[in-house]
Amino acid sequence: VQLQASGGGSVQAGDSLRLSCAASGYTFSTYLMGWFRQAPGKEREFVAAISRSGDSKYSSESVKGRFTISRDNAKNTVYLQMNSLKPEDTAVYHCAADYRGSRYYDAREYDYWGQGTQVTVSS
């Protein structure tokens, strides 16, 4: 199983980035997918999740209205469109796969994790 996140970078406040996470080694469409982030010295934080079909989407209050999660099951890829970025969004962003799909906000529920991609937002 491999989850390869990409698309991070260093941007200015107000800019946008699109993260991608390419999955392989398991049946992508049978797993809920999520994005989490971890800033230095802080715990891993839930960002957004999307159901197996893509019909249901969830996001944290801190990113609601700015970040959008989507998936393409034909390409085994999940995306995170991040708009109006703020310095407090600076973190390593990880994608993850959850087979049970119930407690999407709980990192302990996820079965597979990617290595993460760094996002740095300067003011």
C-alpha positions as CSV (number, residue, x, y, z in Angstrom):
1,V,0.0,0.0,0.0
2,Q,1.3,3.4,-0.9
3,L,-0.2,6.9,-0.5
4,Q,1.9,9.5,-2.3
5,A,1.1,13.1,-1.4
6,S,2.3,16.0,-3.5
7,G,1.6,19.6,-4.3
8,G,2.9,21.3,-1.2
9,G,5.1,24.4,-1.3
10,S,5.8,27.8,0.1
11,V,3.2,30.5,-0.7
12,Q,2.0,33.9,0.5
13,A,-1.1,34.5,2.6
14,G,-4.2,34.5,0.4
15,D,-2.7,32.2,-2.2
16,S,-4.0,28.8,-3.2
17,L,-2.5,25.3,-3.4
18,R,-3.9,22.0,-4.6
19,L,-2.7,18.9,-2.9
20,S,-2.9,15.5,-4.5
21,C,-2.6,12.0,-3.0
22,A,-2.2,9.1,-5.3
23,A,-3.1,5.7,-3.8
24,S,-2.0,2.2,-4.9
25,G,-1.9,-1.3,-3.5
26,Y,-5.5,-1.5,-2.3
27,T,-9.0,-0.9,-3.6
28,F,-9.2,2.8,-3.4
29,S,-13.0,3.2,-3.9
30,T,-13.8,1.1,-0.8
31,Y,-12.0,3.5,1.6
32,L,-13.0,6.8,3.0
33,M,-10.1,9.3,2.4
34,G,-9.0,12.0,4.7
35,W,-6.5,14.8,5.0
36,F,-4.8,15.6,8.3
37,R,-2.1,18.2,9.1
38,Q,0.6,18.5,11.8
39,A,2.4,21.7,12.6
40,P,5.7,21.6,14.6
41,G,5.0,21.0,18.3
42,K,1.3,20.3,17.7
43,E,-0.8,17.2,17.5
44,R,-2.1,15.9,14.2
45,E,-5.3,17.7,13.3
46,F,-8.2,16.6,11.1
47,V,-8.6,18.8,8.0
48,A,-11.2,17.1,5.7
49,A,-12.6,13.7,4.7
50,I,-14.6,12.4,1.8
51,S,-16.8,9.3,1.6
52,R,-16.1,6.3,-0.7
53,S,-18.3,7.6,-3.5
54,G,-17.5,11.2,-3.0
55,D,-21.0,12.2,-2.1
56,S,-20.3,13.2,1.5
57,K,-17.6,15.6,2.5
58,Y,-16.5,16.8,5.9
59,S,-14.1,19.5,7.0
60,S,-12.9,21.1,10.2
61,E,-14.2,24.5,11.2
62,S,-10.8,26.0,10.8
63,V,-10.8,25.3,7.0
64,K,-14.5,25.3,6.2
65,G,-15.3,27.6,3.3
66,R,-11.6,27.7,2.2
67,F,-10.6,24.1,1.6
68,T,-12.4,21.6,-0.6
69,I,-11.8,17.8,-0.7
70,S,-12.5,15.8,-3.8
71,R,-11.6,12.4,-5.2
72,D,-11.4,10.6,-8.6
73,N,-11.9,6.9,-8.1
74,A,-10.9,6.2,-11.7
75,K,-7.5,7.7,-11.0
76,N,-7.2,6.5,-7.4
77,T,-6.5,10.0,-6.3
78,V,-7.8,12.4,-3.6
79,Y,-7.3,16.1,-3.8
80,L,-7.4,19.0,-1.4
81,Q,-8.0,22.4,-2.9
82,M,-6.8,25.1,-0.5
83,N,-7.8,28.7,-1.0
84,S,-7.2,31.8,1.0
85,L,-4.3,30.3,2.8
86,K,-3.3,31.7,6.1
87,P,0.0,31.4,8.1
88,E,-1.8,29.2,10.6
89,D,-2.3,26.6,7.8
90,T,1.4,26.0,7.8
91,A,2.0,22.3,8.5
92,V,2.8,18.9,7.0
93,Y,-0.3,17.6,5.3
94,H,-0.9,13.8,5.2
95,C,-3.5,11.9,3.3
96,A,-4.9,8.7,4.9
97,A,-7.4,5.9,4.1
98,D,-10.0,4.6,6.5
99,Y,-11.9,1.3,5.7
100,R,-14.6,1.6,8.4
101,G,-15.4,5.2,7.5
102,S,-17.4,6.2,10.6
103,R,-15.2,8.4,12.8
104,Y,-13.6,10.2,9.9
105,Y,-12.2,12.9,12.3
106,D,-10.2,10.5,14.4
107,A,-6.7,9.7,13.1
108,R,-6.7,6.5,15.1
109,E,-9.4,5.1,12.8
110,Y,-7.2,5.3,9.6
111,D,-5.5,2.3,8.2
112,Y,-3.0,3.7,5.8
113,W,-1.0,6.9,5.8
114,G,1.1,8.8,3.3
115,Q,4.4,10.5,4.0
116,G,3.1,14.0,3.9
117,T,3.8,17.2,2.0
118,Q,4.9,20.5,3.5
119,V,2.8,23.6,3.2
120,T,4.3,26.9,4.3
121,V,2.3,30.1,4.3
122,S,4.0,33.4,5.0
123,S,2.3,36.6,5.9
